[in-house]
Amino acid sequence: MDDKNIQLFENKRIRTVWDEEKQEWYFSVLDVIGVLTNQADYKKVRNYWKWLKNKLISEGSELVSNTNQLKIVAADGKKYNTDVMDAEQLLRLIQSIPSPRVEPFKVWLARVGKERIDETLDPEIAIDRALVTYLRKGYSREWINQRLQAIQVRKELTDEWENRGIKQGAEYAILTDEISKSWSGMTTRQYKSFKGLKKENLRDNMTTLELVLNMLGEATTTAISKKEKPDTFEKNRAAAKRGGSAAGVARKAVEAQTGEPVITSKKAVDFARLLTDVIEDNKDTE
């Protein structure tokens, strides 16, 4: 079995599958149930899942009908169709499992739900929480300030796209890719692959220079759109290409001055940790 497709929970193996098209992890339902019920007998786990499915259906839940099946490698080395769920579905599933191991998850879900309600009433809470989260992950304050600015720039762009009649989802993704390709030479998915990312946020893994250039592409696209007011998707697409190209020119100028590529496979937090190590080393020598 490919260890890259194995997640561990309390040293118990949970088989996973990465869907490249949907950019989503899927988890073996039987493995998760086995871990949460502390049951190692496969037949008993399967019978429990059968009982739980009937219970969910009787309660009117659509979780069972939305459950997917994918081929996953079993202990004998062969692939079998296995019930799988994404993270959102799993969080719903565990609410229906009475087990001491599940209780911490239920408490966590309740706390997260309250936090989201609080953030709806006071958006500043979400900003403060994001700041604390980035600091705990090891990002520098300078990078965090830039990242928060990037969020604002992105919001202004999507507001402009909404005003121009662009639909969220596929159309946003296409226009975002046009900006990204025009300044970096890669679509968002290619960029994430280059950095070795899957579900992680690409912007959270950009260096300061990468963030700045991406912001420049998006801010320029917003400015072009506000001035020209494109009224079709293709006109908006052309504006996105031009906005990204402006950032592409800046990127080449930076690289000409520094002699180094702006785009790197390293993640932003790698640089933050490197800086911390250097500071600590200097303290040790003082």
PADREN-249911 format. One record per residue: residue number from 1; residue in one letter; x, y, z of N, C-alpha, C, CB in turn. Coordinates in steps of 0.05 Angstrom, whole numbers, always signed. Glycine has a CB too. Example, Ala and Ser with C-alpha at 12.3 -4.5 7.8 and 13.67 -1.06 7.14 Angstrom:
num; residuo; n.u; n.v; n.w; ca.u; ca.v; ca.w; c.u; c.v; c.w; cb.u; cb.v; cb.w
1; a; +264; -114; +156; +246; -90; +156; +264; -66; +156; +226; -89; +181 $
2; s; +257; -45; +142; +273; -21; +143; +258; +1; +157; +282; -12; +114 $
This chain:
num; residuo; n.u; n.v; n.w; ca.u; ca.v; ca.w; c.u; c.v; c.w; cb.u; cb.v; cb.w
1; m; +17; -24; +0; +0; +0; +0; +17; +25; +0; -19; +0; +24 $
2; d; +9; +45; -14; +24; +70; -16; +21; +86; +10; +15; +87; -41 $
3; d; +43; +90; +24; +41; +104; +50; +31; +132; +47; +68; +104; +63 $
4; k; +34; +144; +22; +24; +171; +18; -6; +172; +20; +34; +181; -10 $
5; n; -20; +149; +16; -49; +148; +18; -58; +136; +44; -59; +132; -5 $
6; i; -41; +137; +64; -48; +128; +91; -47; +151; +111; -30; +104; +100 $
7; q; -69; +155; +125; -69; +175; +147; -69; +160; +173; -93; +195; +144 $
8; l; -57; +171; +193; -56; +158; +219; -73; +173; +240; -28; +155; +229 $
9; f; -89; +158; +255; -104; +169; +277; -100; +150; +301; -135; +172; +270 $
10; e; -86; +161; +322; -78; +145; +345; -64; +119; +336; -103; +138; +362 $
11; n; -46; +122; +316; -30; +100; +305; -47; +79; +290; -15; +87; +327 $
12; k; -72; +86; +284; -89; +68; +268; -89; +79; +239; -118; +67; +279 $
13; r; -88; +60; +220; -86; +68; +191; -113; +74; +179; -72; +46; +176 $
14; i; -115; +96; +166; -140; +103; +151; -132; +108; +122; -153; +129; +163 $
15; r; -144; +92; +105; -137; +93; +76; -151; +118; +63; -145; +67; +61 $
16; t; -136; +131; +46; -146; +155; +33; -140; +154; +4; -134; +181; +46 $
17; v; -156; +170; -11; -152; +173; -40; -153; +203; -47; -173; +157; -57 $
18; w; -134; +213; -62; -133; +240; -70; -146; +242; -98; -105; +252; -70 $
19; d; -167; +258; -101; -180; +263; -127; -168; +288; -139; -211; +265; -124 $
20; e; -151; +285; -159; -138; +308; -171; -157; +327; -184; -117; +298; -191 $
21; e; -178; +316; -197; -197; +333; -211; -213; +351; -192; -216; +316; -227 $
22; k; -223; +339; -170; -239; +353; -150; -222; +367; -129; -259; +335; -137 $
23; q; -195; +361; -129; -177; +371; -109; -188; +366; -81; -174; +402; -113 $
24; e; -193; +340; -76; -206; +332; -51; -195; +305; -41; -237; +331; -55 $
25; w; -191; +303; -15; -184; +278; -3; -209; +262; +4; -167; +282; +23 $
26; y; -209; +236; -1; -231; +218; +6; -220; +197; +26; -244; +205; -19 $
27; f; -236; +191; +46; -227; +173; +68; -245; +148; +68; -228; +187; +95 $
28; s; -232; +125; +74; -247; +101; +76; -266; +102; +100; -228; +76; +78 $
29; v; -292; +99; +95; -312; +101; +117; -308; +78; +137; -340; +99; +105 $
30; l; -302; +54; +127; -299; +32; +145; -274; +36; +164; -295; +6; +129 $
31; d; -253; +47; +152; -229; +52; +169; -235; +72; +191; -206; +61; +151 $
32; v; -249; +93; +183; -255; +114; +203; -274; +103; +225; -269; +138; +189 $
33; i; -294; +88; +217; -312; +76; +237; -297; +57; +255; -335; +62; +223 $
34; g; -279; +41; +244; -263; +23; +260; -247; +37; +281; -245; +6; +242 $
35; v; -235; +59; +273; -219; +74; +292; -236; +87; +314; -203; +96; +277 $
36; l; -258; +100; +306; -274; +115; +325; -290; +97; +344; -293; +133; +310 $
37; t; -295; +72; +335; -310; +53; +353; -290; +34; +366; -330; +38; +337 $
38; n; -264; +38; +360; -244; +20; +372; -249; -9; +366; -241; +25; +402 $
39; q; -257; -14; +341; -264; -41; +333; -245; -51; +311; -293; -43; +323 $
40; a; -230; -72; +316; -211; -83; +297; -223; -104; +279; -187; -94; +311 $
41; d; -246; -116; +287; -258; -137; +271; -272; -125; +247; -278; -154; +288 $
42; y; -261; -131; +223; -272; -119; +198; -301; -125; +194; -256; -128; +174 $
43; k; -310; -150; +199; -338; -157; +195; -356; -142; +213; -342; -188; +199 $
44; k; -348; -138; +238; -364; -123; +257; -366; -93; +249; -353; -125; +285 $
45; v; -344; -83; +238; -344; -55; +229; -363; -52; +205; -316; -46; +221 $
46; r; -362; -71; +187; -379; -71; +163; -409; -73; +171; -372; -94; +144 $
47; n; -415; -90; +191; -442; -93; +200; -452; -67; +214; -445; -117; +219 $
48; y; -434; -55; +229; -440; -30; +242; -447; -8; +222; -417; -20; +261 $
49; w; -431; -6; +200; -436; +13; +179; -463; +8; +165; -413; +13; +158 $
50; k; -469; -18; +162; -495; -25; +150; -518; -15; +168; -497; -55; +145 $
51; w; -515; -20; +194; -536; -11; +213; -538; +19; +213; -530; -21; +241 $
52; l; -514; +33; +213; -514; +62; +214; -526; +74; +189; -486; +72; +217 $
53; k; -522; +62; +166; -534; +72; +141; -564; +71; +142; -524; +55; +117 $
54; n; -575; +49; +152; -604; +47; +155; -615; +68; +174; -612; +19; +165 $
55; k; -600; +73; +196; -608; +92; +216; -609; +121; +203; -589; +92; +240 $
56; l; -588; +127; +188; -586; +154; +176; -608; +158; +156; -559; +157; +162 $
57; i; -614; +137; +140; -636; +139; +120; -662; +143; +134; -636; +113; +103 $
58; s; -667; +129; +156; -693; +131; +170; -696; +159; +182; -694; +110; +192 $
59; e; -673; +173; +187; -674; +200; +199; -676; +221; +177; -649; +205; +215 $
60; g; -676; +212; +152; -679; +231; +129; -653; +243; +120; -698; +253; +137 $
61; s; -631; +233; +130; -605; +243; +121; -598; +235; +93; -583; +233; +140 $
62; e; -587; +253; +78; -578; +247; +50; -549; +238; +49; -582; +271; +33 $
63; l; -536; +235; +72; -508; +228; +73; -502; +202; +59; -499; +227; +102 $
64; v; -519; +182; +63; -514; +155; +51; -516; +157; +21; -534; +135; +62 $
65; s; -536; +170; +11; -540; +172; -18; -518; +188; -31; -567; +185; -25 $
66; n; -505; +205; -16; -483; +222; -27; -455; +208; -23; -482; +249; -14 $
67; t; -455; +185; -10; -430; +171; -6; -419; +160; -32; -433; +149; +15 $
68; n; -393; +164; -38; -381; +154; -62; -368; +127; -57; -360; +174; -72 $
69; q; -361; +114; -79; -346; +89; -78; -322; +92; -96; -363; +64; -86 $
70; l; -298; +86; -85; -273; +86; -101; -258; +61; -95; -256; +112; -94 $
71; k; -241; +54; -115; -224; +30; -111; -200; +37; -93; -215; +19; -139 $
72; i; -198; +22; -71; -176; +27; -52; -162; +1; -47; -186; +40; -25 $
73; v; -136; +2; -44; -120; -22; -39; -126; -33; -11; -90; -16; -42 $
74; a; -132; -59; -9; -137; -72; +16; -112; -85; +27; -160; -92; +13 $
75; a; -114; -98; +49; -91; -111; +62; -79; -133; +45; -99; -122; +89 $
76; d; -95; -145; +28; -85; -166; +11; -71; -156; -15; -107; -185; +3 $
77; g; -69; -129; -17; -56; -117; -40; -73; -113; -64; -33; -134; -48 $
78; k; -98; -121; -63; -117; -118; -85; -135; -94; -80; -134; -143; -89 $
79; k; -146; -83; -102; -163; -60; -100; -192; -68; -101; -157; -40; -123 $
80; y; -208; -57; -82; -236; -63; -81; -252; -37; -79; -242; -81; -56 $
81; n; -277; -37; -90; -294; -14; -86; -300; -10; -57; -320; -18; -103 $
82; t; -295; +14; -47; -298; +20; -18; -313; +46; -14; -270; +21; -5 $
83; d; -331; +46; +5; -346; +70; +11; -326; +91; +21; -368; +65; +32 $
84; v; -328; +115; +10; -310; +137; +18; -326; +162; +23; -287; +141; -2 $
85; m; -315; +180; +39; -327; +206; +44; -306; +228; +44; -343; +207; +70 $
86; d; -314; +252; +37; -295; +274; +40; -297; +284; +68; -302; +297; +19 $
87; a; -281; +305; +75; -279; +314; +103; -306; +324; +113; -258; +336; +105 $
88; e; -320; +339; +97; -346; +349; +106; -366; +327; +112; -358; +368; +85 $
89; q; -366; +307; +95; -384; +284; +100; -376; +269; +125; -384; +265; +76 $
90; l; -350; +266; +129; -341; +251; +153; -349; +266; +179; -311; +248; +152 $
91; l; -347; +292; +178; -354; +308; +202; -384; +304; +208; -348; +337; +198 $
92; r; -400; +301; +187; -428; +295; +192; -432; +267; +202; -445; +300; +166 $
93; l; -417; +248; +191; -419; +220; +199; -413; +216; +229; -401; +203; +182 $
94; i; -392; +228; +238; -383; +223; +266; -403; +233; +286; -356; +235; +270 $
95; q; -420; +252; +278; -441; +261; +296; -461; +240; +303; -454; +286; +285 $
96; s; -463; +219; +286; -482; +198; +290; -470; +173; +303; -494; +190; +263 $
97; i; -444; +175; +311; -431; +152; +323; -428; +157; +353; -403; +147; +310 $
98; p; -443; +141; +370; -440; +144; +399; -415; +130; +409; -466; +133; +414 $
99; s; -395; +145; +415; -370; +134; +424; -354; +154; +439; -353; +122; +400 $
100; p; -340; +147; +461; -323; +166; +475; -302; +178; +458; -310; +152; +499 $
101; r; -293; +164; +437; -272; +175; +420; -284; +197; +402; -260; +153; +403 $
102; v; -310; +196; +398; -322; +216; +380; -329; +242; +395; -348; +204; +367 $
103; e; -333; +240; +421; -342; +264; +436; -324; +288; +433; -343; +256; +466 $
104; p; -297; +285; +433; -280; +309; +428; -286; +323; +402; -251; +302; +430 $
105; f; -292; +307; +381; -298; +318; +355; -325; +334; +356; -300; +296; +333 $
106; k; -344; +323; +370; -370; +336; +372; -367; +363; +387; -390; +318; +387 $
107; v; -351; +363; +408; -346; +388; +423; -332; +408; +405; -328; +382; +448 $
108; w; -313; +398; +389; -298; +416; +371; -317; +428; +350; -275; +401; +357 $
109; l; -335; +411; +339; -354; +421; +318; -372; +442; +330; -370; +397; +307 $
110; a; -381; +438; +355; -399; +457; +367; -384; +484; +371; -409; +447; +395 $
111; r; -358; +482; +380; -343; +506; +384; -338; +521; +358; -316; +500; +397 $
112; v; -331; +506; +337; -326; +519; +311; -352; +532; +300; -316; +498; +290 $
113; g; -375; +518; +304; -400; +530; +295; -406; +556; +309; -423; +510; +301 $
114; k; -401; +557; +335; -405; +582; +350; -386; +604; +340; -401; +578; +381 $
115; e; -361; +596; +335; -341; +616; +325; -350; +628; +299; -314; +603; +322 $
116; r; -361; +611; +281; -370; +621; +255; -393; +640; +258; -378; +598; +236 $
117; i; -411; +634; +276; -434; +652; +282; -424; +679; +292; -454; +639; +302 $
118; d; -404; +678; +311; -393; +702; +322; -380; +719; +300; -372; +695; +344 $
119; e; -366; +705; +281; -352; +719; +260; -371; +733; +240; -334; +700; +244 $
120; t; -395; +720; +237; -416; +732; +220; -425; +758; +232; -439; +713; +216 $
121; l; -428; +759; +258; -438; +783; +272; -416; +804; +274; -448; +775; +300 $
122; d; -390; +795; +277; -368; +813; +280; -344; +803; +263; -360; +816; +310 $
123; p; -342; +810; +237; -321; +800; +220; -292; +805; +230; -323; +812; +193 $
124; e; -289; +825; +247; -262; +830; +258; -251; +807; +274; -263; +855; +275 $
125; i; -269; +791; +286; -261; +767; +301; -247; +748; +283; -285; +754; +314 $
126; a; -257; +745; +258; -244; +726; +239; -216; +735; +232; -261; +724; +213 $
127; i; -212; +762; +229; -186; +772; +223; -166; +767; +246; -187; +803; +217 $
128; d; -176; +772; +270; -159; +767; +294; -151; +738; +296; -173; +776; +320 $
129; r; -170; +720; +290; -165; +691; +292; -145; +683; +271; -192; +675; +289 $
130; a; -148; +694; +247; -129; +688; +225; -101; +696; +233; -138; +702; +199 $
131; l; -98; +720; +245; -72; +730; +254; -59; +710; +274; -75; +757; +267 $
132; v; -75; +701; +293; -65; +683; +313; -57; +656; +300; -85; +678; +336 $
133; t; -73; +647; +282; -68; +621; +269; -42; +622; +253; -91; +613; +250 $
134; y; -38; +643; +238; -13; +646; +222; +12; +648; +241; -14; +671; +204 $
135; l; +9; +662; +263; +31; +664; +281; +38; +637; +293; +25; +684; +304 $
136; r; +18; +621; +300; +23; +595; +311; +36; +576; +291; -3; +582; +320 $
137; k; +31; +581; +265; +43; +564; +244; +72; +572; +238; +27; +566; +219 $
138; g; +81; +595; +250; +109; +603; +246; +114; +625; +226; +124; +579; +239 $
139; y; +92; +637; +215; +96; +659; +196; +106; +684; +210; +70; +664; +181 $
140; s; +121; +700; +196; +130; +726; +207; +107; +746; +206; +155; +736; +192 $
141; r; +108; +766; +224; +87; +787; +224; +87; +802; +198; +91; +806; +248 $
142; e; +111; +806; +186; +112; +821; +160; +97; +806; +139; +142; +825; +152 $
143; w; +101; +779; +138; +87; +763; +118; +57; +763; +123; +98; +734; +118 $
144; i; +50; +761; +148; +21; +761; +155; +7; +786; +146; +17; +757; +185 $
145; n; +20; +809; +151; +8; +835; +142; +4; +835; +112; +26; +858; +151 $
146; q; +23; +824; +97; +21; +823; +68; -1; +804; +60; +48; +813; +56 $
147; r; -4; +782; +75; -25; +762; +68; -53; +774; +73; -21; +737; +85 $
148; l; -56; +788; +95; -82; +801; +100; -88; +822; +79; -82; +814; +128 $
149; q; -68; +836; +69; -72; +855; +48; -81; +841; +22; -47; +872; +43 $
150; a; -69; +817; +17; -76; +801; -6; -105; +793; -6; -57; +777; -8 $
151; i; -115; +787; +18; -143; +779; +21; -161; +803; +13; -149; +771; +50 $
152; q; -154; +827; +21; -169; +850; +14; -169; +855; -16; -159; +875; +29 $
153; v; -145; +852; -28; -143; +856; -57; -160; +836; -72; -114; +854; -66 $
154; r; -160; +811; -63; -176; +790; -75; -205; +796; -73; -170; +763; -63 $
155; k; -214; +806; -49; -242; +812; -45; -251; +835; -63; -246; +821; -15 $
156; e; -234; +855; -67; -241; +877; -86; -244; +866; -114; -220; +899; -85 $
157; l; -227; +847; -122; -229; +835; -149; -255; +819; -152; -205; +818; -154 $
158; t; -261; +802; -133; -285; +786; -136; -311; +803; -134; -286; +764; -114 $
159; d; -310; +824; -119; -333; +843; -119; -337; +855; -146; -329; +865; -97 $
160; e; -314; +862; -159; -316; +874; -186; -326; +853; -206; -288; +884; -195 $
161; w; -317; +829; -204; -327; +808; -222; -357; +803; -218; -312; +781; -217 $
162; e; -365; +804; -193; -394; +801; -187; -410; +824; -201; -400; +801; -157 $
163; n; -399; +848; -199; -412; +871; -212; -414; +868; -243; -398; +896; -205 $
164; r; -394; +853; -254; -393; +849; -283; -409; +824; -291; -364; +846; -291 $
165; g; -422; +811; -272; -439; +788; -279; -424; +762; -281; -452; +793; -305 $
166; i; -400; +761; -270; -385; +736; -270; -395; +717; -249; -354; +741; -266 $
167; k; -398; +692; -255; -410; +672; -237; -388; +660; -219; -425; +650; -252 $
168; q; -394; +658; -193; -375; +645; -175; -372; +616; -183; -385; +647; -146 $
169; g; -348; +605; -176; -343; +577; -182; -325; +575; -207; -369; +562; -187 $
170; a; -336; +562; -228; -320; +556; -252; -309; +581; -265; -336; +540; -271 $
171; e; -326; +602; -268; -317; +626; -282; -296; +641; -266; -341; +644; -288 $
172; y; -300; +643; -240; -279; +655; -223; -253; +640; -226; -288; +655; -193 $
173; a; -255; +614; -226; -230; +597; -228; -216; +602; -255; -237; +567; -225 $
174; i; -231; +604; -276; -219; +608; -303; -205; +635; -304; -241; +607; -325 $
175; l; -218; +656; -294; -206; +683; -294; -181; +684; -276; -226; +704; -286 $
176; t; -183; +671; -253; -160; +669; -234; -136; +656; -248; -168; +655; -208 $
177; d; -142; +635; -263; -121; +621; -277; -108; +638; -299; -132; +595; -290 $
178; e; -124; +655; -311; -113; +673; -332; -93; +693; -320; -136; +688; -346 $
179; i; -100; +703; -296; -82; +721; -282; -57; +707; -275; -96; +733; -257 $
180; s; -60; +683; -263; -37; +667; -254; -19; +660; -277; -47; +643; -239 $
181; k; -30; +650; -299; -14; +642; -322; +2; +666; -333; -32; +630; -344 $
182; s; -11; +689; -334; +1; +712; -347; +25; +723; -331; -20; +734; -350 $
183; w; +25; +719; -305; +48; +730; -290; +68; +708; -281; +38; +745; -265 $
184; s; +58; +684; -276; +75; +663; -266; +81; +641; -287; +63; +650; -242 $
185; g; +65; +640; -308; +68; +619; -328; +54; +593; -321; +98; +614; -333 $
186; m; +40; +593; -298; +26; +569; -289; -2; +575; -281; +42; +556; -266 $
187; t; -20; +555; -285; -47; +558; -274; -45; +553; -243; -67; +537; -286 $
188; t; -66; +559; -229; -66; +555; -200; -59; +526; -193; -93; +563; -188 $
189; r; -72; +507; -207; -67; +479; -201; -38; +471; -207; -86; +461; -217 $
190; q; -27; +481; -229; +1; +476; -236; +20; +488; -215; +8; +486; -264 $
191; y; +13; +512; -206; +29; +526; -186; +30; +510; -160; +18; +554; -181 $
192; k; +6; +500; -152; +4; +484; -127; +20; +458; -130; -25; +477; -121 $
193; s; +18; +446; -153; +33; +421; -158; +63; +426; -157; +26; +409; -186 $
194; f; +72; +449; -167; +100; +457; -167; +111; +459; -138; +105; +483; -182 $
195; k; +93; +469; -121; +101; +472; -92; +95; +447; -76; +86; +496; -80 $
196; g; +84; +426; -89; +78; +402; -74; +54; +404; -56; +102; +394; -58 $
197; l; +34; +420; -64; +11; +424; -48; -13; +408; -58; +3; +454; -47 $
198; k; -32; +403; -41; -57; +390; -48; -80; +408; -40; -60; +362; -36 $
199; k; -91; +403; -15; -113; +420; -5; -103; +447; +6; -128; +405; +16 $
200; e; -77; +449; +11; -67; +474; +23; -73; +498; +5; -37; +472; +29 $
201; n; -76; +521; +18; -81; +546; +3; -55; +555; -10; -92; +568; +21 $
202; l; -56; +561; -36; -32; +569; -51; -20; +595; -40; -38; +573; -81 $
203; r; -37; +615; -34; -27; +640; -25; -13; +638; +3; -50; +661; -23 $
204; d; -23; +619; +19; -10; +614; +45; +18; +602; +42; -27; +596; +61 $
205; n; +24; +594; +18; +50; +581; +13; +67; +597; -7; +47; +553; +2 $
206; m; +60; +623; -11; +76; +641; -28; +95; +657; -10; +57; +659; -44 $
207; t; +118; +663; -22; +136; +681; -8; +125; +710; -11; +165; +680; -21 $
208; t; +137; +728; +3; +128; +756; +1; +127; +766; -28; +145; +774; +19 $
209; l; +149; +761; -43; +150; +770; -71; +128; +757; -87; +177; +764; -83 $
210; e; +124; +731; -84; +103; +718; -99; +76; +730; -92; +103; +687; -93 $
211; l; +71; +735; -66; +46; +747; -58; +42; +775; -71; +45; +750; -28 $
212; v; +63; +791; -70; +62; +818; -81; +55; +818; -110; +88; +833; -76 $
213; l; +68; +801; -125; +64; +800; -154; +36; +789; -160; +85; +782; -168 $
214; n; +27; +770; -145; -1; +760; -149; -21; +781; -143; -6; +735; -131 $
215; m; -16; +797; -121; -33; +819; -114; -33; +840; -137; -24; +832; -88 $
216; l; -9; +845; -148; -7; +865; -170; -24; +856; -194; +22; +869; -178 $
217; g; -23; +830; -200; -39; +821; -222; -69; +824; -217; -33; +791; -228 $
218; e; -77; +818; -193; -106; +819; -186; -115; +849; -184; -112; +805; -160 $
219; a; -98; +866; -172; -105; +894; -169; -107; +908; -196; -85; +908; -151 $
220; t; -88; +901; -214; -88; +912; -241; -113; +904; -256; -63; +905; -256 $
221; t; -120; +878; -253; -145; +868; -266; -169; +884; -256; -148; +838; -261 $
222; t; -170; +888; -230; -192; +904; -219; -193; +932; -231; -190; +905; -188 $
223; a; -170; +945; -233; -169; +972; -243; -178; +973; -273; -140; +983; -241 $
224; i; -169; +953; -288; -177; +952; -317; -207; +948; -319; -162; +929; -332 $
225; s; -218; +930; -303; -246; +924; -304; -263; +948; -296; -253; +901; -286 $
226; k; -255; +962; -275; -270; +986; -267; -270; +1008; -288; -259; +997; -241 $
227; k; -248; +1010; -302; -246; +1031; -323; -261; +1023; -348; -217; +1036; -330 $
228; e; -258; +998; -357; -270; +990; -383; -297; +977; -380; -251; +971; -396 $
229; k; -305; +968; -357; -331; +956; -352; -338; +934; -372; -353; +977; -352 $
230; p; -322; +913; -374; -327; +892; -393; -354; +878; -388; -305; +871; -392 $
231; d; -369; +874; -409; -397; +864; -406; -401; +835; -415; -416; +882; -420 $
232; t; -379; +822; -422; -381; +794; -429; -358; +778; -415; -379; +790; -460 $
233; f; -362; +752; -414; -341; +736; -400; -315; +738; -415; -350; +707; -398 $
234; e; -315; +737; -441; -290; +738; -457; -276; +765; -453; -296; +733; -486 $
235; k; -291; +787; -450; -278; +812; -445; -265; +813; -417; -299; +836; -448 $
236; n; -279; +801; -398; -267; +798; -371; -242; +781; -372; -288; +787; -352 $
237; r; -243; +760; -389; -220; +743; -391; -196; +758; -403; -227; +718; -409 $
238; a; -201; +774; -423; -180; +790; -434; -168; +810; -414; -190; +806; -459 $
239; a; -186; +821; -397; -177; +840; -376; -159; +825; -356; -201; +853; -362 $
240; a; -167; +801; -350; -151; +785; -331; -123; +779; -342; -166; +758; -324 $
241; k; -122; +772; -367; -96; +767; -380; -78; +792; -379; -100; +758; -409 $
242; r; -90; +815; -385; -75; +840; -385; -65; +847; -357; -91; +863; -396 $
243; g; -83; +843; -337; -75; +848; -309; -52; +830; -300; -99; +845; -290 $
244; g; -54; +805; -307; -33; +786; -300; -7; +792; -315; -41; +758; -306 $
245; s; -9; +801; -340; +15; +808; -356; +30; +831; -344; +7; +814; -385 $
246; a; +16; +850; -332; +29; +873; -319; +47; +863; -297; +9; +893; -309 $
247; a; +36; +843; -281; +52; +832; -259; +75; +815; -271; +34; +815; -241 $
248; g; +70; +803; -294; +91; +787; -307; +115; +804; -315; +80; +773; -331 $
249; v; +109; +828; -324; +131; +847; -331; +147; +854; -306; +119; +873; -344 $
250; a; +133; +859; -284; +146; +866; -259; +163; +842; -249; +125; +873; -237 $
251; r; +152; +818; -252; +167; +795; -244; +194; +793; -259; +151; +769; -249 $
252; k; +194; +797; -285; +218; +795; -301; +238; +817; -293; +212; +797; -331 $
253; a; +227; +840; -286; +245; +862; -277; +259; +855; -251; +229; +888; -275 $
254; v; +243; +843; -232; +255; +835; -207; +276; +814; -210; +233; +825; -188 $
255; e; +270; +795; -227; +290; +773; -232; +315; +783; -246; +277; +751; -249 $
256; a; +312; +804; -263; +335; +815; -276; +353; +830; -257; +326; +835; -299 $
257; q; +340; +842; -236; +356; +857; -216; +369; +838; -196; +338; +877; -203 $
258; t; +355; +817; -189; +365; +799; -167; +381; +776; -178; +342; +789; -151 $
259; g; +376; +769; -203; +390; +746; -215; +379; +719; -204; +419; +747; -209 $
260; e; +356; +720; -191; +343; +696; -180; +314; +694; -188; +346; +696; -149 $
261; p; +304; +670; -191; +275; +667; -198; +257; +675; -175; +269; +638; -206 $
262; v; +235; +688; -182; +216; +696; -161; +201; +672; -151; +197; +718; -172 $
263; i; +192; +655; -170; +176; +632; -163; +194; +610; -152; +160; +622; -187 $
264; t; +186; +600; -129; +201; +579; -116; +183; +556; -107; +217; +590; -92 $
265; s; +194; +532; -105; +179; +509; -95; +177; +510; -65; +192; +483; -105 $
266; k; +192; +527; -52; +191; +529; -23; +166; +543; -14; +215; +543; -12 $
267; k; +158; +538; +10; +134; +550; +21; +141; +574; +39; +117; +530; +37 $
268; a; +123; +593; +42; +128; +617; +57; +137; +611; +85; +104; +635; +57 $
269; v; +124; +591; +97; +131; +585; +125; +160; +573; +127; +111; +564; +137 $
270; d; +170; +561; +105; +197; +551; +105; +217; +574; +110; +203; +537; +79 $
271; f; +211; +597; +97; +228; +620; +99; +226; +632; +128; +221; +642; +78 $
272; a; +202; +631; +139; +198; +642; +166; +214; +625; +186; +168; +642; +174 $
273; r; +213; +599; +183; +228; +581; +201; +258; +585; +197; +220; +552; +197 $
274; l; +266; +589; +172; +294; +593; +167; +304; +618; +181; +300; +595; +137 $
275; l; +288; +640; +179; +295; +665; +192; +297; +661; +222; +274; +686; +186 $
276; t; +278; +645; +234; +278; +640; +263; +303; +625; +271; +253; +624; +271 $
277; d; +311; +605; +254; +335; +590; +260; +360; +607; +260; +338; +567; +240 $
278; v; +361; +625; +240; +384; +643; +238; +386; +661; +263; +383; +661; +213 $
279; i; +363; +672; +272; +362; +689; +295; +371; +674; +320; +334; +700; +299 $
280; e; +361; +649; +323; +368; +633; +346; +398; +626; +346; +352; +607; +347 $
281; d; +409; +620; +322; +437; +614; +319; +454; +638; +327; +444; +606; +291 $
282; n; +445; +662; +319; +460; +686; +326; +460; +691; +356; +449; +710; +312 $
283; k; +437; +684; +369; +436; +688; +398; +455; +669; +412; +407; +682; +408 $
284; d; +457; +645; +401; +475; +625; +414; +504; +633; +412; +471; +598; +400 $
285; t; +512; +649; +392; +539; +657; +388; +546; +683; +402; +545; +659; +359 $
286; e; +526; +696; +412; +531; +722; +425; +542; +718; +454; +504; +739; +427 $
